[in-house]
Amino acid sequence: MKYRTFGKLGIQGSAFGLGCMRFNGAASGDSIIDEQKAISLIRRAIDGGVTYIDTAYVYLDKTSEIVLGKALLDGYRDKVTIATKMPSEAVHDRASMEELLATELKKLQTDHIDFYLMHGINKEKWEYFKSIGAPQFFDDMKKEGKIRYKCFSFHGPYEEFEYIINDYDWDMVQIQYNFMDVENQAGTKGLELAGKLGIPVVIMEGLLGGRLANAPDNVQALYDAFPVKRSPVEWAFRWLCNHPEIATVLSGCNEAEQIDDNLRIFDTVEAGIMSEEELKLMDDVREAYISRTKIGCTGCRYCMPCPNGVNIPGIFSVWNNLSLYGGDPHQNGQIRRMKENGSGADQCIGCGACEAACPQHLSIIENLQVAWNEFA
Ligand SMILES: NC(=O)c1ccc[n+]([C@@H]2O[C@H](COP(=O)([O-])OP(=O)(O)OC[C@H]3O[C@@H](n4cnc5c(N)ncnc54)[C@H](OP(=O)(O)O)[C@@H]3O)[C@@H](O)[C@H]2O)c1
């Protein structure tokens, strides 16, 4: 396992951080996690050198913290740093924040949380957290030793990231980042800004929740043609670790084989390790994915609201995602919800209001039907 420095904090942490959001369900019983399996996976990762573990109050129906707490008994707590999170939906004032933190400490069976994050914030949620006094609460808890570092995880556009990261004395930030998300959410600009500020960056969705683990044919052909053979997972993690701003790359693993594979990969990766040829390969891989795009919808929403309630950008986003990363439309929750709430393309009456408003001049009416037929 390689260990990396956490920016201005100066501490070291494992390059591979274990995410506790994706453990498989139990075959039976009242827990949604197969607890014994999850505990053994967590301990396997720690025994292999992982020192950073990420969970959250809400993960796995609020059971993730409990299972992690049990896994960290028998001396394992002292070997790791724990990151967990405060969701805005669960707090409304100082008393509720105190209660939530006390609950999390109890579930985790510990007297302090190393990295405490405001969970999944954007500008709106940050303003809410400020309005209920969360920044002062985090300051106070740090002084009391109940948390060691004040952090946030982020989902939103770069402009909001820039505002939030400059608006408080943060110790760490967690962002979604991978070779496909260089211009999405905080993106490369956000990563570099955090680096300039000395704020360590923890990565989530490094494999896009697993979608980058199985390359489509045109991408696999590029990997196969490269002189050095590596799996898509190894290329994705190697590309991330090449960035010096990144402290830890989280990955949620469901199987011992995945833990072992990641332990092996993160034993070989370091900042600045990639050659020009390797970086060019990853640029080509990105382009090969992008070439699979079905329609050039940018999600600007100028077409909305549709007079008949069709979720035009939602349908095109799912259509593009399925084409880029694969997946079964029948298992897709977004499509199911659109069918249930009447915002599918079957509601389109072809009035053309959307096409008149679209800055990309897309043939929306025709493409909605093509997409919807493919989903069926
Ligand atoms: N704060 C937030 O808002 C937020 C949001 C998202 C995630 N997170 C945190 O970040 C963590 C990491 O995100 P993530 O779980 O989405 O990470 P990820 O690495 O993008 O995806 C994890 C998935 O990748 C696959 N995988 C991992 N290692 C593999 C390997 N060696 N070979 C093949 N497949 C492999 C598995 O998919 P299969 O199960 O399909 O095999 C696994 O479930 C989460 O667990 C969570 O703790 C936080």
The ligand as an SDF file (V2000), in Angstrom:
LIG
                    3D

 48 52  0  0  0  0  0  0  0  0999 V2000
  -20.4530   11.8580    0.0880 N   0  0  0  0  0  0  0  0  0  0  0  0
  -21.1170   11.5070   -0.9710 C   0  0  0  0  0  0  0  0  0  0  0  0
  -21.9710   12.2290   -1.4330 O   0  0  0  0  0  0  0  0  0  0  0  0
  -20.7720   10.1610   -1.6050 C   0  0  0  0  0  0  0  0  0  0  0  0
  -21.3430    9.7750   -2.8120 C   0  0  0  0  0  0  0  0  0  0  0  0
  -20.9130    8.6210   -3.3870 C   0  0  0  0  0  0  0  0  0  0  0  0
  -19.9570    7.8420   -2.7290 C   0  0  0  0  0  0  0  0  0  0  0  0
  -19.4300    8.2110   -1.5470 N   0  0  0  0  0  0  0  0  0  0  0  0
  -18.4240    7.3980   -0.8110 C   0  0  0  0  0  0  0  0  0  0  0  0
  -17.3800    7.1050   -1.7000 O   0  0  0  0  0  0  0  0  0  0  0  0
  -17.1790    5.6970   -1.7130 C   0  0  0  0  0  0  0  0  0  0  0  0
  -16.6220    5.3350   -3.0480 C   0  0  0  0  0  0  0  0  0  0  0  0
  -17.5740    5.5640   -4.0670 O   0  0  0  0  0  0  0  0  0  0  0  0
  -18.0230    4.3410   -4.8980 P   0  0  0  0  0  0  0  0  0  0  0  0
  -18.4140    3.2300   -3.9900 O   0  0  0  0  0  0  0  0  0  0  0  0
  -19.0000    4.8680   -5.8660 O   0  0  0  0  0  0  0  0  0  0  0  0
  -16.6310    3.9310   -5.6050 O   0  0  0  0  0  0  0  0  0  0  0  0
  -16.3370    3.3400   -7.0060 P   0  0  0  0  0  0  0  0  0  0  0  0
  -14.9680    2.7940   -6.8890 O   0  0  0  0  0  0  0  0  0  0  0  0
  -16.6180    4.3230   -8.0870 O   0  0  0  0  0  0  0  0  0  0  0  0
  -17.3810    2.1550   -7.2090 O   0  0  0  0  0  0  0  0  0  0  0  0
  -17.3880    1.0350   -6.3740 C   0  0  0  0  0  0  0  0  0  0  0  0
  -17.8240   -0.1610   -7.1990 C   0  0  0  0  0  0  0  0  0  0  0  0
  -16.8160   -0.4150   -8.1770 O   0  0  0  0  0  0  0  0  0  0  0  0
  -16.6630   -1.7890   -8.3620 C   0  0  0  0  0  0  0  0  0  0  0  0
  -15.2810   -2.1560   -8.0290 N   0  0  0  0  0  0  0  0  0  0  0  0
  -14.4900   -1.6840   -7.0290 C   0  0  0  0  0  0  0  0  0  0  0  0
  -13.2770   -2.2710   -7.0810 N   0  0  0  0  0  0  0  0  0  0  0  0
  -13.2860   -3.1190   -8.1220 C   0  0  0  0  0  0  0  0  0  0  0  0
  -12.3550   -4.0070   -8.6940 C   0  0  0  0  0  0  0  0  0  0  0  0
  -11.1210   -4.1270   -8.1980 N   0  0  0  0  0  0  0  0  0  0  0  0
  -12.7120   -4.7340   -9.7830 N   0  0  0  0  0  0  0  0  0  0  0  0
  -13.9460   -4.6170  -10.3120 C   0  0  0  0  0  0  0  0  0  0  0  0
  -14.8860   -3.7990   -9.8220 N   0  0  0  0  0  0  0  0  0  0  0  0
  -14.5700   -3.0540   -8.7360 C   0  0  0  0  0  0  0  0  0  0  0  0
  -17.7160   -2.4680   -7.4930 C   0  0  0  0  0  0  0  0  0  0  0  0
  -18.8850   -2.5570   -8.3110 O   0  0  0  0  0  0  0  0  0  0  0  0
  -19.8420   -3.8430   -8.2820 P   0  0  0  0  0  0  0  0  0  0  0  0
  -20.4660   -3.8180   -6.9550 O   0  0  0  0  0  0  0  0  0  0  0  0
  -20.7990   -3.5480   -9.3960 O   0  0  0  0  0  0  0  0  0  0  0  0
  -18.9960   -5.0330   -8.5150 O   0  0  0  0  0  0  0  0  0  0  0  0
  -17.9330   -1.4450   -6.4140 C   0  0  0  0  0  0  0  0  0  0  0  0
  -19.1840   -1.5460   -5.7960 O   0  0  0  0  0  0  0  0  0  0  0  0
  -18.5490    5.1230   -1.3530 C   0  0  0  0  0  0  0  0  0  0  0  0
  -18.4790    3.7720   -0.9360 O   0  0  0  0  0  0  0  0  0  0  0  0
  -18.9530    6.0700   -0.2810 C   0  0  0  0  0  0  0  0  0  0  0  0
  -18.3060    5.7110    0.9240 O   0  0  0  0  0  0  0  0  0  0  0  0
  -19.8130    9.3750   -0.9900 C   0  0  0  0  0  0  0  0  0  0  0  0
  1  2  1  0
  2  3  2  0
  2  4  1  0
  4  5  1  0
  4 48  2  0
  5  6  2  0
  6  7  1  0
  7  8  2  0
  8  9  1  0
  8 48  1  0
  9 10  1  0
  9 46  1  0
 10 11  1  0
 11 12  1  0
 11 44  1  0
 12 13  1  0
 13 14  1  0
 14 15  2  0
 14 16  1  0
 14 17  1  0
 17 18  1  0
 18 19  2  0
 18 20  1  0
 18 21  1  0
 21 22  1  0
 22 23  1  0
 23 24  1  0
 23 42  1  0
 24 25  1  0
 25 26  1  0
 25 36  1  0
 26 27  1  0
 26 35  1  0
 27 28  2  0
 28 29  1  0
 29 30  1  0
 29 35  2  0
 30 31  1  0
 30 32  2  0
 32 33  1  0
 33 34  2  0
 34 35  1  0
 36 37  1  0
 36 42  1  0
 37 38  1  0
 38 39  2  0
 38 40  1  0
 38 41  1  0
 42 43  1  0
 44 45  1  0
 44 46  1  0
 46 47  1  0
M  CHG  2   8   1  16  -1
M  END
$$$$
